Amino acid sequence: MTSIMTNASAMTALQSLQSINNSLDETQSRISTGYRVAEAQDNAAYWSIATTMRSDNQAMSAVVDSLGIGAATVDAAYTGLNAAKDVLSEIKAKLTTATSDGVDKGKVQEEISALQNQLKTISDSASFSGQNWLSNTDSTTTKQIVSSISRDAAGTLGVGAIDVDINSYRLYSADAGILDKTIDVDQFDGALGSATVETTAISFANADDKISFSVAQNGEAARTVEITDQTLADAGLSDTTIRSFADLKSVYEQALSDAGIDGVDVAIDATGSLTFSSLESFTVTNAATTGTSAIAVADMGLVTTDTTATATGTFSTSVEDIDIATAGSAEVQAYIKIVDEALSQVTTAAASIGAVQNRIDLQTEFVSKLMDTVSEGVGTLVDADMTEESTRLKALQTQQQLGVQALSIANSSSQSLLTLFR
């Protein structure tokens, strides 16, 4: 039945055209925004995931910034420790120079004092953005560098950090830092048996008179020490007779020096007990006498049995308190050991910071790659395939043109009834 009141064909064509137009609008929106899921109504699940992951990616961008600040702070601390290591090596060299005979220790101390001041300058200057890990500017011993964010299965966000214990890095810290804390060095004493020095004169009257013994330091090969009439002359005695404890002390010091043994001090107390002391462990062995005068070993304070030194005390000071202006040879040797220990601690601290640097670099690279991965994953969920959408757009435009023509044809069918009324 043909009706002028209801045109079913036109209604069908109109609905088809409206559907095409809706599809065309959707395709044009995807092309213009680049997203196939731009709003929650497009796909609620994908939109929710994408929104959350985009937010997390922005947070990871802040993590990268935090790692950058942390890296700069760590680099400043490492630079300071590396510079301190070089200065300590220089101080050690100056102290070694001071062990030589004839060196003006006062002048050497002036150089050491300048280097000590340089160490303080290094410690105070090794800072970044107000953070100084080498000087005790606050009571915090652990620093945190934000390094990651994570989300568990329940959707709870967590923030991870690299914890750095800076307490072992501090050069100065209220007498607790590497350079201002007291460092102990063991002292070894060898009380040479029960023998005591002869109180009467000891004469090396004959050229073949000789007292000998061996000294082994730190487990190394023993060196033979010989005392002859020449030793007495070299020690400054007026003739070949030892008449006092002071004379004997000078003779022993000369004999040890002639044998190339450094760092062993000689002491004779008021009772005539002879003691060798050193900052190194040592053993005195093979005390013997030869010669026409047959000088007794016991008269020289020695015994024929082996004597191994024992740790009886410590020498203590800090690097910043080193002063060799009036120091004796043994004290200078102790200072060298203290600087060497401080140098070892600074080297250990620098190695530890190097490990932190490496971790920061690795984490920065990982976070950067993770951000790219997240962006790629979000894109897979919500990005529009522009090749597909452009093809669809062309097809829908063609369908739209055909729909307009179909609607025009459907509308013109009613006009054909007019010819029946002419």
C-alpha positions in Angstrom: 0.0 0.0 0.0 1.3 3.4 -0.9 0.7 6.1 1.7 1.4 9.8 1.7 1.3 9.8 5.5 3.9 7.2 6.2 7.0 6.7 4.0 8.7 3.6 5.3 11.4 3.7 2.7 12.4 7.2 3.6 12.4 6.3 7.3 14.7 3.3 6.7 17.0 5.4 4.5 17.1 8.2 7.2 18.0 5.7 10.0 20.7 4.3 7.8 22.1 7.7 7.1 22.1 8.7 10.7 24.0 5.5 11.6 26.5 6.3 9.0 26.9 9.9 10.2 27.4 8.6 13.8 30.1 6.2 12.6 31.6 9.0 10.5 31.7 11.3 13.6 33.4 8.6 15.7 36.0 8.0 13.0 36.7 11.7 12.5 37.1 12.0 16.3 39.6 9.2 16.4 41.6 10.7 13.5 41.6 14.2 15.1 42.6 13.0 18.6 44.7 10.0 17.7 42.8 7.8 20.2 40.3 5.1 19.7 39.6 5.3 23.5 39.6 9.0 24.3 36.9 9.0 27.0 35.5 6.5 29.5 32.4 5.9 27.4 34.6 4.6 24.6 35.8 1.7 26.7 35.7 2.1 30.4 38.2 -0.6 31.3 40.8 0.5 28.8 40.3 4.2 29.7 40.8 3.4 33.4 44.0 1.4 32.8 45.4 4.1 30.5 44.6 6.9 32.9 46.2 5.2 35.8 49.3 4.2 33.8 49.7 7.8 32.4 49.6 9.1 35.9 52.2 6.6 37.0 54.4 7.6 34.0 54.3 11.2 35.1 55.4 10.0 38.6 58.2 8.1 37.0 59.3 11.2 35.3 59.6 12.8 38.7 61.6 9.8 39.8 64.1 10.4 37.0 64.5 14.0 38.2 65.1 12.7 41.7 67.7 10.3 40.5 69.4 13.1 38.6 69.6 15.2 41.8 70.8 12.2 43.8 73.4 11.5 41.1 74.7 15.0 41.3 74.9 14.8 45.2 76.7 11.5 45.0 79.1 12.9 42.4 79.9 15.8 44.6 80.7 13.5 47.5 82.8 11.2 45.3 84.8 14.2 44.0 85.5 15.4 47.5 86.7 11.9 48.7 88.8 11.5 45.6 90.5 14.9 46.2 90.9 14.1 49.9 92.6 10.8 48.9 95.2 12.8 46.8 95.8 15.2 49.7 96.3 12.4 52.2 98.8 10.8 49.8 100.7 14.1 49.7 100.7 14.3 53.5 102.0 10.8 53.7 104.8 11.7 51.3 105.7 14.7 53.4 105.8 12.6 56.6 108.1 10.1 54.9 110.4 12.9 53.9 110.5 14.0 57.6 112.0 10.6 58.6 115.2 11.5 56.8 118.1 12.9 58.8 118.8 16.6 58.5 115.2 17.5 57.4 113.8 20.6 58.9 110.6 19.2 60.4 109.2 22.7 61.2 109.2 23.5 57.5 107.7 20.2 56.6 105.0 20.8 59.2 104.1 24.1 57.5 103.4 22.2 54.3 101.4 19.6 56.2 99.4 22.3 57.9 98.5 23.8 54.5 97.4 20.3 53.3 95.3 19.9 56.5 93.6 23.1 55.8 93.0 22.0 52.2 91.3 18.8 53.5 88.9 21.0 55.6 88.1 23.1 52.5 87.4 20.0 50.4 85.0 18.7 53.1 83.2 22.0 53.4 82.9 22.5 49.6 81.8 19.1 48.5 78.0 19.9 48.5 75.2 20.0 46.0 71.9 21.8 46.5 72.7 22.3 50.2 73.5 18.7 50.8 77.0 17.9 52.1 77.7 14.2 52.8 81.4 14.8 53.9 80.8 17.3 56.7 78.5 16.8 59.6 76.0 19.6 58.8 73.0 17.6 60.3 72.4 14.6 62.5 71.0 12.5 59.6 73.2 9.5 58.9 71.1 7.9 56.2 70.1 9.7 53.0 67.4 8.5 50.6 67.3 8.9 46.9 63.8 8.2 45.4 64.4 5.6 42.8 61.2 3.9 41.8 57.4 3.6 42.1 55.4 0.4 42.0 51.8 -0.6 42.1 50.7 -4.0 43.6 47.8 -6.2 42.7 45.5 -4.3 45.0 46.4 -1.0 43.2 48.3 0.4 46.1 51.1 2.7 45.0 54.6 2.3 46.6 57.6 4.6 46.4 61.1 2.9 46.5 64.4 4.6 47.5 68.1 4.0 47.5 69.3 4.2 51.1 72.8 5.6 51.5 74.6 5.4 54.9 76.7 8.5 54.8 78.1 8.1 58.3 81.2 6.3 56.9 81.8 9.0 54.3 82.1 12.0 56.6 85.6 13.5 56.7 84.7 15.7 59.7 81.9 14.9 62.1 82.5 16.3 65.7 85.6 14.1 66.3 83.9 11.1 64.6 84.8 11.7 61.0 87.7 10.0 59.1 90.0 13.0 59.5 89.0 14.3 62.9 88.5 11.1 64.9 91.2 9.5 66.9 93.0 6.6 65.1 94.9 4.1 67.2 98.1 2.5 66.2 99.4 -0.5 68.1 102.8 -0.2 69.8 105.0 -3.3 70.3 107.5 -3.6 73.1 110.3 -6.2 73.4 111.5 -6.3 77.0 114.7 -8.3 76.3 114.5 -11.0 79.0 115.5 -10.4 82.5 119.0 -9.1 81.8 119.9 -5.6 82.8 122.6 -3.4 81.5 126.0 -3.5 83.2 126.3 -0.5 85.5 130.1 -0.5 85.1 132.0 0.4 82.0 131.7 -1.9 79.0 134.9 -1.8 76.9 135.3 -2.8 73.3 139.1 -2.6 73.8 140.0 -5.0 71.0 139.2 -4.6 67.3 137.6 -8.1 67.2 135.2 -7.4 70.0 131.6 -7.7 68.6 128.1 -8.1 69.9 125.5 -9.3 67.3 121.8 -10.1 67.2 119.1 -10.3 64.6 115.8 -8.3 64.3 112.9 -9.5 62.1 110.1 -7.0 61.6 106.5 -8.0 60.5 107.6 -11.5 59.7 110.1 -10.4 57.1 113.6 -11.7 56.8 115.8 -10.9 59.8 118.6 -8.4 59.6 121.8 -8.8 61.6 122.7 -6.0 64.0 126.5 -5.7 64.9 128.1 -3.6 67.6 131.8 -3.1 67.3 134.3 -0.4 68.3 133.5 1.4 65.0 129.8 1.5 66.1 130.8 3.2 69.3 132.9 5.8 67.3 130.0 6.4 64.9 127.7 6.9 67.8 129.8 9.8 69.0 131.5 8.1 72.0 134.9 9.6 72.9 136.6 6.2 73.0 135.8 2.4 72.9 134.1 2.3 76.3 130.4 2.6 77.1 130.1 4.4 80.4 126.4 5.2 80.8 122.9 4.2 79.8 122.9 7.2 77.5 126.0 5.9 75.8 124.5 2.5 75.4 121.2 3.9 74.0 123.2 5.9 71.4 125.2 2.8 70.4 122.1 0.7 69.9 120.5 3.4 67.9 123.6 3.6 65.7 123.8 -0.2 65.3 120.1 -0.5 64.3 120.6 2.4 61.8 123.7 0.7 60.3 121.6 -2.5 59.8 118.9 -0.6 57.9 116.3 -1.1 60.6 113.8 1.8 60.9 111.1 2.5 63.4 112.6 0.6 66.4 113.2 2.8 69.5 115.6 2.0 72.3 114.8 2.7 76.0 116.8 2.0 79.1 114.9 2.6 82.4 116.4 3.6 85.7 116.9 0.0 86.7 118.9 -0.8 83.6 116.2 -2.8 81.8 116.7 -2.6 78.0 113.5 -2.3 75.9 113.0 -2.1 72.2 109.7 -0.6 70.9 108.2 -0.2 67.5 104.9 0.3 65.7 105.6 -3.0 63.9 105.7 -6.4 65.4 109.3 -7.7 65.7 111.5 -10.5 67.1 115.0 -10.2 68.5 117.0 -13.4 68.1 120.5 -14.9 68.1 122.3 -12.5 70.6 125.9 -13.6 70.7 129.3 -12.2 71.5 132.8 -12.7 70.0 136.2 -11.2 70.4 139.2 -11.1 72.7 137.4 -9.1 75.4 134.6 -11.6 75.7 132.0 -9.0 76.5 129.0 -10.6 78.1 125.7 -10.4 76.3 123.9 -9.9 79.6 126.1 -6.8 80.3 124.6 -5.2 77.1 121.0 -6.0 78.4 120.5 -8.8 75.9 119.6 -12.4 76.4 120.5 -15.4 74.2 116.9 -16.6 74.0 114.5 -15.3 71.4 112.4 -12.3 72.4 109.1 -11.6 70.5 107.6 -8.1 71.0 104.1 -7.9 72.3 101.4 -5.2 71.7 101.5 -3.2 75.0 99.8 0.0 74.1 98.6 2.4 71.3 99.6 5.7 69.8 96.5 7.8 69.2 95.8 11.0 67.3 93.8 12.3 64.3 94.9 13.5 60.9 93.9 17.0 61.7 96.0 17.0 64.9 99.3 15.8 63.3 102.2 18.0 64.2 105.8 16.8 63.6 107.6 20.1 64.5 109.0 18.6 67.6 108.2 14.9 67.0 110.7 12.1 67.3 111.4 9.5 64.6 109.0 6.9 66.2 106.3 9.5 66.4 106.7 10.4 62.8 106.4 6.8 61.9 103.2 6.6 63.9 101.8 9.6 62.0 102.6 7.8 58.8 100.6 4.8 59.9 97.7 7.0 61.0 97.6 8.8 57.7 97.8 5.5 55.9 94.8 4.2 57.9 92.8 7.4 57.1 93.8 7.0 53.5 92.5 3.4 53.5 89.2 4.5 55.0 88.8 7.3 52.5 89.5 4.9 49.7 86.9 2.5 51.1 84.3 5.3 51.3 85.1 6.4 47.7 84.6 2.8 46.5 81.3 2.6 48.4 80.1 5.8 46.8 81.2 4.5 43.4 78.9 1.5 43.9 76.0 4.0 44.7 76.9 5.9 41.5 76.7 2.7 39.5 73.3 1.8 41.0 71.9 5.2 40.3 73.0 5.0 36.7 71.5 1.5 36.3 68.2 2.6 37.9 68.0 5.8 35.8 68.4 3.7 32.6 65.8 1.2 33.9 63.2 3.8 34.7 63.7 5.5 31.4 63.1 2.2 29.5 60.2 1.3 31.8 58.5 4.7 30.9 58.9 3.8 27.3 57.4 0.4 27.8 54.5 1.8 29.8 53.8 4.4 27.1 53.9 1.7 24.4 51.5 -0.5 26.4 49.0 2.4 26.9 49.3 3.2 23.2 48.4 -0.4 22.4 45.2 -0.1 24.5 43.9 3.4 23.4 45.7 4.6 20.3 43.9 4.7 17.0 45.3 2.8 14.0 45.5 5.8 11.6 45.8 3.6 8.5 42.6 1.7 9.5 40.8 4.8 10.5 41.6 6.7 7.3 40.4 3.7 5.3 37.2 3.6 7.3 36.7 7.3 6.9 36.9 7.0 3.1 34.4 4.1 3.2 32.0 6.0 5.5 32.1 9.1 3.3 31.1 7.0 0.4 28.4 5.4 2.4 27.2 8.8 3.4 26.9 10.0 -0.2 25.0 6.8 -1.1 22.7 7.2 2.0 21.8 10.8 0.9 21.0 9.6 -2.5 18.9 6.7 -1.1 17.0 9.1 1.1 16.4 11.4 -1.9 15.0 8.5 -3.9 12.8 7.4 -1.0 11.4 10.9 -0.6 10.7 11.2 -4.4 8.5 8.1 -4.4 5.6 10.0 -2.9 5.7 12.7 -5.6 4.9 10.1 -8.2 1.3 9.9 -6.8 0.7 13.5 -8.1 0.5 12.2 -11.7 -2.6 10.2 -10.8 -4.5 13.3 -9.8 -3.8 15.3 -13.0 
